[in-house]
Amino acid sequence: MVKREIKAKTTFIRLPEVIKRTGFGKTWIYELIKAGRFPSQVKTGIRAVAFIESEIDEWIEATIRNSRQNAA
């Protein structure tokens, strides 16, 4: 198993990038947030929100680990 070191990134990414990385649609992402199963967005302006890149990366890695553990 290859272990990757993930450096904490304090970069904001917008919803289109989150959709690209996860393969989920906007509605499903917001349903997961509402259920507490996905990292919440951060308000960055009066009418703007973004996601913290490191939280999204961690969620993706955890999802892969859980999937592989359950498949074994």
ABEGO torsion letter per residue (X at the ends): XBBBBBBBBABBBBAAAAAAAAGBBAAAAAAAAAAGABBBBBBABAABBBBBAAAAAAAAAAAAAAAAAAAX
